Amino acid sequence: MGNKINTLIGADISIKGNIYYEGTVHIEASVEGSLVANKQKDSKLYINKSSIIKGSVYATNIAINGTVNGNVYAYKLLQIGSDALVKGDIYYNSIEMEVGAKIDGRLVVCSTDEELDLHKIDIESKENSTTIIDN
């Protein structure tokens, strides 16, 4: 996957509802809903310093420097910047965290995608599920 950003959601935008995507997405907005990547394709999610996400986030690779009020599921690399605030559990394969990042939740390392998926099943009801979809 290249460095090309497929979608940029600017700071003047406010979204209510889940976002389903593939590719590279850069969020600068407020989102009340989950950010859900297509599991079959590589994805990169950037959450900017000014962003507030009220929902879970799912992607192959995630970089957080804003606020996430929900669980984080990173299938490969999770990067947490110094201005990040995460209120929720974090499930990841590999992590980088800068000094100053704040986490209010558990950090759970998962060695396989299947193990990470099992954690999603454990904490989400079928009716309320926001898991990564297979398109």
C-alpha positions as CSV (number, residue, x, y, z in Angstrom):
1,M,0.0,0.0,0.0
2,G,1.4,3.4,-1.0
3,N,1.2,6.7,0.8
4,K,-1.7,7.8,-1.2
5,I,-4.7,9.1,0.9
6,N,-7.9,7.7,-0.5
7,T,-10.2,9.8,1.7
8,L,-9.7,13.0,3.8
9,I,-12.5,13.9,6.2
10,G,-11.8,17.5,7.2
11,A,-12.1,19.3,10.5
12,D,-15.3,21.2,9.5
13,I,-17.2,17.9,9.2
14,S,-19.2,16.1,11.9
15,I,-20.4,12.6,11.1
16,K,-23.0,10.5,12.9
17,G,-22.9,6.9,11.8
18,N,-20.4,4.2,11.0
19,I,-17.8,4.7,8.2
20,Y,-16.9,1.6,6.2
21,Y,-13.8,2.1,4.1
22,E,-10.7,0.6,2.4
23,G,-7.4,2.1,1.6
24,T,-6.0,5.1,3.4
25,V,-8.3,7.4,5.4
26,H,-7.2,10.6,7.2
27,I,-9.7,11.8,9.8
28,E,-9.7,15.4,11.1
29,A,-13.4,15.4,12.0
30,S,-15.7,14.5,14.8
31,V,-17.2,11.1,14.3
32,E,-20.0,9.5,16.4
33,G,-19.7,5.9,15.1
34,S,-17.2,3.3,14.3
35,L,-14.5,3.4,11.6
36,V,-14.5,0.0,10.0
37,A,-12.0,-1.2,7.4
38,N,-12.5,-3.9,4.8
39,K,-10.6,-6.9,6.3
40,Q,-9.7,-8.3,2.9
41,K,-7.5,-5.3,2.0
42,D,-4.7,-3.4,3.6
43,S,-5.9,-0.2,5.3
44,K,-4.3,2.7,7.1
45,L,-6.3,5.0,9.4
46,Y,-4.9,8.3,10.5
47,I,-6.7,10.0,13.4
48,N,-5.6,13.6,13.6
49,K,-4.9,15.6,16.8
50,S,-8.1,17.6,16.4
51,S,-10.3,14.4,15.9
52,I,-12.8,13.0,18.4
53,I,-14.0,9.5,17.6
54,K,-16.9,8.1,19.7
55,G,-16.9,4.5,18.5
56,S,-14.5,1.7,17.8
57,V,-11.8,1.8,15.1
58,Y,-10.6,-1.1,13.0
59,A,-7.8,-1.2,10.4
60,T,-4.7,-3.1,9.4
61,N,-2.6,-0.1,10.4
62,I,-3.7,2.8,12.7
63,A,-2.0,6.0,13.7
64,I,-3.8,7.9,16.5
65,N,-3.0,11.4,17.7
66,G,-6.5,12.5,18.6
67,T,-9.2,11.2,21.0
68,V,-10.9,7.8,20.6
69,N,-13.7,6.8,23.0
70,G,-14.0,3.2,22.0
71,N,-12.0,0.0,21.4
72,V,-9.1,0.0,18.9
73,Y,-8.3,-3.1,16.7
74,A,-5.0,-2.9,14.8
75,Y,-4.2,-6.0,12.8
76,K,-0.6,-5.0,12.1
77,L,0.9,-1.7,13.4
78,L,-0.7,0.7,15.9
79,Q,1.1,4.1,16.3
80,I,0.0,6.2,19.2
81,G,1.2,9.9,19.2
82,S,2.0,12.1,22.1
83,D,-1.4,13.9,21.9
84,A,-3.5,10.8,21.8
85,L,-6.2,9.9,24.3
86,V,-7.8,6.4,24.0
87,K,-10.6,5.5,26.4
88,G,-11.1,1.9,25.6
89,D,-9.3,-1.4,25.2
90,I,-6.6,-1.7,22.5
91,Y,-6.0,-5.0,20.6
92,Y,-2.9,-5.0,18.5
93,N,-0.2,-7.0,16.8
94,S,2.6,-4.4,17.0
95,I,2.6,-1.0,18.8
96,E,4.6,2.2,18.9
97,M,3.8,4.8,21.6
98,E,5.2,8.2,22.1
99,V,5.7,9.8,25.5
100,G,2.6,11.7,26.6
101,A,0.0,9.3,25.0
102,K,-2.8,8.5,27.4
103,I,-4.6,5.2,27.5
104,D,-7.6,4.4,29.8
105,G,-8.1,0.7,29.0
106,R,-6.3,-2.5,28.5
107,L,-3.5,-3.2,26.0
108,V,-3.9,-6.7,24.6
109,V,-1.3,-8.1,22.3
110,C,-2.7,-10.5,19.7
111,S,-0.2,-12.6,17.7
112,T,-2.7,-13.6,15.0
113,D,-5.7,-12.0,13.2
114,E,-7.9,-14.8,14.5
115,E,-6.9,-14.1,18.1
116,L,-7.8,-10.4,17.6
117,D,-11.1,-11.4,16.1
118,L,-11.9,-13.6,19.1
119,H,-11.6,-10.5,21.4
120,K,-14.1,-8.7,19.2
121,I,-16.5,-11.6,19.6
122,D,-16.1,-11.7,23.3
123,I,-17.0,-8.0,23.9
124,E,-19.6,-7.3,21.2
125,S,-23.2,-8.6,21.0
126,K,-24.3,-9.9,17.7
127,E,-27.0,-7.3,17.5
128,N,-24.6,-4.4,18.3
129,S,-21.7,-5.7,16.3
130,T,-19.4,-3.2,14.4
131,T,-16.7,-5.7,13.3
132,I,-14.7,-5.5,10.2
133,I,-16.8,-6.6,7.3
134,D,-15.9,-8.9,4.4
135,N,-16.9,-7.2,1.2
